[in-house]
Amino acid sequence: MRKLLSLVVVSIVLLSGFVAWNAIAFLYGSKSKNEIHFELPKGRTFNQVARELKEKSVITNDRYFYFLARLLDKTTKIRVGEYLIPEGSTPQEVLDILVSGKSIEYPITIQEGLNMYEIANLLAEKGFYSAKEFLEVCRDKNLIRELLAENIDSLEGYLFPDTYKVTRFTEVDELVRAMVVNFLAVYKDLVMNHPVKMKRHEVVTLASIVEKETGAPDDRTIISSVFHNRLQKKMRLQSDPTILYGILDKTGTPKNNITRQDIKSYTKYNTYRVNGLPYGPISNPGEAALRATMRPDQTSFLYFVSRNDGTTEFTSNLIDHNKAVRQYQILRSGREGKSWRDLHKKNN
C-alpha cells in the first residue's frame, strides 16, 4: 500500500513538474518564424531522437523530454518523417509534431506521355529513388497481378500522369501504387461513360501511341480515328514513336531521331514491322488520350503528318499523304529544321 502511495505521489510530482516545465517553455520560449529541419529515419529509438533534438537546440533537456513522452504514453508513437519545427516550440508541441507524422511533402509532376524510363530518371534526378529501383518495382510481377490482374511485363502505360506528393521516406512501391490506383479510378469513370469493345490493355496501348503522336490537343481524337481506321483495315499503324520505344526497350538507351534502318529493323514495338498493336504501351497516357482512344472522331483518314508547328495534316489516301510528306517533311521550306530528318542530318 505504501509503495502504491509513493508511486502516486511521485507521479503527481512529475506531472506537476512537467506541466510547470511546459508552461515556462511556453511563456518564455522565443517563438519565431524560423524553423528547424529535423529528420526522423527508421530505426531510431526515442532516446536517440531526444538527444538529436537537444543537439539541434530544439529542446533543452532530453531526459525531461523522454519523461514527458513516457507520461503521455508517446515514446512508441513518434513517426518516421522529415519535419520543420518552429523555433521556440514547447516540448509538448515538439512531441505532437513528431507523433503527427506530417512529414514535409514534395510535389512531383508526371507529364502525359512520359514512359517509365523517363519517370525513373526524373525521380532519380530529384533525389528520391534510383532509376533502377523504380524500374524494378514497375516490373514486379506480383505487384502487377495484385494491382491489375494482368499477365504483362511491366506497369508501362498504367503510371498515371498527375502531380503526386511524396516525402523523403515514401517507399517507391507506395508511389507506384498511387499512380496505378489513380489510373484505375480514371479508367473506371471513362469506361462508365464510354463503353468500349477493346480490352483494357489494348486501350492503354493504343492510347499511349495517341499520346505520343498528338501535338495540338484538338487533333487528338482525329489521330485516334486514323489508328482505329488502320486497325479496321488491317493496315500497319506505322507510328514513329513505336520505333523509338522499341530501340529503348531493346538497348536501354533512348534515341531522338529515326534512320531508315531503324524503320526496317524489327522490334516487338515497331509498328512498321508488326501487325496490329505493338507488344505493349510505349508511354503513360493521360485522361484525354484515353478518352480519345475510346471515342475517336468518325473520319476516313488513314494518314497524317506533322506540319512542324504542333498541328497535323490528315489525308485519306497515299497520294495525298505523299504530297503532304513532301511539303512538310522533305522540302526544306516546309520543315524549317524541325523534322527528324534534320535531326538525323545534324547527327551524321
Stockholm file with secondary structure:
# STOCKHOLM 1.0

chainA/1-348         MRKLLSLVVVSIVLLSGFVAWNAIAFLYGSKSKNEIHFELPKGRTFNQVARELKEKSVITNDRYFYFLARLLDKTTKIRVGEYLIPEGSTPQEVLDILVSGKSIEYPITIQEGLNMYEIANLLAEKGFYSAKEFLEVCRDKNLIRELLAENIDSLEGYLFPDTYKVTRFTEVDELVRAMVVNFLAVYKDLVMNHPVKMKRHEVVTLASIVEKETGAPDDRTIISSVFHNRLQKKMRLQSDPTILYGILDKTGTPKNNITRQDIKSYTKYNTYRVNGLPYGPISNPGEAALRATMRPDQTSFLYFVSRNDGTTEFTSNLIDHNKAVRQYQILRSGREGKSWRDLHKKNN
#=GR chainA/1-348 SS CHHHHHHHHHHHHHHHHHHHHHHHHHHHCCCCSCEEEEEECTTCCHHHHHHHHHHTTSCSCHHHHHHHHHHTTCTTCCCCEEEEEETTCCHHHHHHHHHHTCCCCEEEECCTTCCHHHHHHHHHHTTSSCHHHHHHHHTCHHHHHHHHCCCCSCCTTCSCCSEEEECTTCCHHHHHHHHHHHHHHHHHHHHHHSCCSSCHHHHHHHHHHHHHHCSSGGGHHHHHHHHHHHHHTTCCCCCHHHHHHHHHHHHSCCCSSCCHHHHHSCCTTCTTTSSSSCSSCSSCCCHHHHHHHHSCCCCCCCEEEECSSSCEEEESSHHHHHHHHIIIIISHHHHTTCSHHHHHHHTC
#=GC SS_cons         CHHHHHHHHHHHHHHHHHHHHHHHHHHHCCCCSCEEEEEECTTCCHHHHHHHHHHTTSCSCHHHHHHHHHHTTCTTCCCCEEEEEETTCCHHHHHHHHHHTCCCCEEEECCTTCCHHHHHHHHHHTTSSCHHHHHHHHTCHHHHHHHHCCCCSCCTTCSCCSEEEECTTCCHHHHHHHHHHHHHHHHHHHHHHSCCSSCHHHHHHHHHHHHHHCSSGGGHHHHHHHHHHHHHTTCCCCCHHHHHHHHHHHHSCCCSSCCHHHHHSCCTTCTTTSSSSCSSCSSCCCHHHHHHHHSCCCCCCCEEEECSSSCEEEESSHHHHHHHHIIIIISHHHHTTCSHHHHHHHTC
//
